[in-house]
Every structure is written in C-alpha cells, then in structure tokens.
C-alpha cells in the first residue's frame, strides 16, 4: 500500500471517528436511548384487514405520483 493510501485511510478513519462522536453527543443531548425491545420498531400504518398486495399496489401508486418523483 502506498504512503498516500495509508494517509487517506487514516484521514477517513479520523473523520469516521469524529462523525461517530458527534452522533453520540447529539443522541446524548436529545436523550436518545438504545432500543431494547424490538417490538417498539414495528410500524402500525396499514389497516389489518387489507392484504399485502394492497400495500404493494398503494406504495407503487405513491411512487408514481408526480409530487413524490425525484428529478435529480
């Protein structure tokens, strides 16, 4: 590995460490705690009486709406 590659790896690692530290500090300021119960992450946005096929059709329709399309 060339010296330049080693320096770039060290710079990348340093930036990653800084980013992690900044995220930890932000989480601390906002009193964010680790998720300890997986069920807390479960979404509840779709009616139980509608099928997965209905969900897929709806998501596809949402994606095709002009205001949600990305142009970049």
Phi and psi restraints in degrees (value plus and minus 20) as a CYANA .aco file:
   2 UNK   PHI     -95.8   -55.8
   2 UNK   PSI     141.6   181.6
   3 UNK   PHI     -79.5   -39.5
   3 UNK   PSI     -59.0   -19.0
   4 UNK   PHI     -81.5   -41.5
   4 UNK   PSI     -63.3   -23.3
   5 UNK   PHI     -83.5   -43.5
   5 UNK   PSI     -59.6   -19.6
   6 UNK   PHI     -83.4   -43.4
   6 UNK   PSI     -64.3   -24.3
   7 UNK   PHI     -83.6   -43.6
   7 UNK   PSI     -60.1   -20.1
   8 UNK   PHI     -85.6   -45.6
   8 UNK   PSI     -59.9   -19.9
   9 UNK   PHI     -83.2   -43.2
   9 UNK   PSI     -61.8   -21.8
  10 UNK   PHI     -85.5   -45.5
  10 UNK   PSI     -60.0   -20.0
  11 UNK   PHI     -85.1   -45.1
  11 UNK   PSI     -64.3   -24.3
  12 UNK   PHI     -81.3   -41.3
  12 UNK   PSI     -63.4   -23.4
  13 UNK   PHI     -84.1   -44.1
  13 UNK   PSI     -60.3   -20.3
  14 UNK   PHI     -84.6   -44.6
  14 UNK   PSI     -63.0   -23.0
  15 UNK   PHI     -84.6   -44.6
  15 UNK   PSI     -60.8   -20.8
  16 UNK   PHI     -83.2   -43.2
  16 UNK   PSI     -62.4   -22.4
  17 UNK   PHI     -82.1   -42.1
  17 UNK   PSI     -62.1   -22.1
  18 UNK   PHI     -84.4   -44.4
  18 UNK   PSI     -61.8   -21.8
  19 UNK   PHI     -84.1   -44.1
  19 UNK   PSI     -63.3   -23.3
  20 UNK   PHI     -81.4   -41.4
  20 UNK   PSI     -64.0   -24.0
  21 UNK   PHI     -82.4   -42.4
  21 UNK   PSI     -61.9   -21.9
  22 UNK   PHI     -84.2   -44.2
  22 UNK   PSI     -61.2   -21.2
  23 UNK   PHI     -85.7   -45.7
  23 UNK   PSI     -61.2   -21.2
  24 UNK   PHI     -81.6   -41.6
  24 UNK   PSI     -62.4   -22.4
  25 UNK   PHI     -84.8   -44.8
  25 UNK   PSI     -63.4   -23.4
  26 UNK   PHI     -81.7   -41.7
  26 UNK   PSI     -64.0   -24.0
  27 UNK   PHI     -81.7   -41.7
  27 UNK   PSI     -59.9   -19.9
  28 UNK   PHI     -84.4   -44.4
  28 UNK   PSI     -64.4   -24.4
  29 UNK   PHI     -82.0   -42.0
  29 UNK   PSI     -54.4   -14.4
  30 UNK   PHI    -114.4   -74.4
  30 UNK   PSI     -13.2    26.8
  31 UNK   PHI      37.1    77.1
  31 UNK   PSI      18.4    58.4
  32 UNK   PHI     -98.8   -58.8
  32 UNK   PSI     111.0   151.0
  33 UNK   PHI    -136.8   -96.8
  33 UNK   PSI     134.4   174.4
  34 UNK   PHI     -83.4   -43.4
  34 UNK   PSI     128.1   168.1
  35 UNK   PHI     -94.7   -54.7
  35 UNK   PSI     106.1   146.1
  36 UNK   PHI    -129.7   -89.7
  36 UNK   PSI     -31.6     8.4
  37 UNK   PHI    -150.2  -110.2
  37 UNK   PSI      94.3   134.3
  38 UNK   PHI     -78.0   -38.0
  38 UNK   PSI     -52.6   -12.6
  39 UNK   PHI     -82.5   -42.5
  39 UNK   PSI     -40.1    -0.1
  40 UNK   PHI     -87.8   -47.8
  40 UNK   PSI     -40.2    -0.2
  41 UNK   PHI    -108.8   -68.8
  41 UNK   PSI     -27.6    12.4
  42 UNK   PHI     -89.2   -49.2
  42 UNK   PSI     107.0   147.0
  43 UNK   PHI     -96.9   -56.9
  43 UNK   PSI     134.8   174.8
  44 UNK   PHI    -159.1  -119.1
  44 UNK   PSI      43.2    83.2
  45 UNK   PHI    -138.8   -98.8
  45 UNK   PSI     -19.8    20.2
  46 UNK   PHI    -145.7  -105.7
  46 UNK   PSI     112.2   152.2
  47 UNK   PHI     -78.5   -38.5
  47 UNK   PSI     116.9   156.9
  48 UNK   PHI     -84.0   -44.0
  48 UNK   PSI     -46.8    -6.8
  49 UNK   PHI    -104.1   -64.1
  49 UNK   PSI     -17.3    22.7
  50 UNK   PHI    -127.1   -87.1
  50 UNK   PSI     124.1   164.1
  51 UNK   PHI     -99.9   -59.9
  51 UNK   PSI     147.0   187.0
  52 UNK   PHI     -83.2   -43.2
  52 UNK   PSI     -52.4   -12.4
  53 UNK   PHI     -82.2   -42.2
  53 UNK   PSI     -59.4   -19.4
  54 UNK   PHI     -83.0   -43.0
  54 UNK   PSI     -61.6   -21.6
  55 UNK   PHI     -80.9   -40.9
  55 UNK   PSI     -67.9   -27.9
  56 UNK   PHI     -81.1   -41.1
  56 UNK   PSI     -64.6   -24.6
  57 UNK   PHI     -80.2   -40.2
  57 UNK   PSI     -62.9   -22.9
  58 UNK   PHI     -85.7   -45.7
  58 UNK   PSI     -64.9   -24.9
  59 UNK   PHI     -81.1   -41.1
  59 UNK   PSI     -62.5   -22.5
  60 UNK   PHI     -82.0   -42.0
  60 UNK   PSI     -60.5   -20.5
  61 UNK   PHI     -84.5   -44.5
  61 UNK   PSI     -63.2   -23.2
  62 UNK   PHI     -79.2   -39.2
  62 UNK   PSI     -62.0   -22.0
  63 UNK   PHI     -85.6   -45.6
  63 UNK   PSI     -46.3    -6.3
  64 UNK   PHI    -110.8   -70.8
  64 UNK   PSI     -24.8    15.2
  65 UNK   PHI     -90.1   -50.1
  65 UNK   PSI     114.8   154.8
  66 UNK   PHI     -75.6   -35.6
  66 UNK   PSI     -58.8   -18.8
  67 UNK   PHI     -91.9   -51.9
  67 UNK   PSI     -33.7     6.3
  68 UNK   PHI    -123.9   -83.9
  68 UNK   PSI     -24.9    15.1
  69 UNK   PHI     -96.0   -56.0
  69 UNK   PSI     121.3   161.3
  70 UNK   PHI    -109.4   -69.4
  70 UNK   PSI     121.0   161.0
  71 UNK   PHI    -133.7   -93.7
  71 UNK   PSI     -17.7    22.3
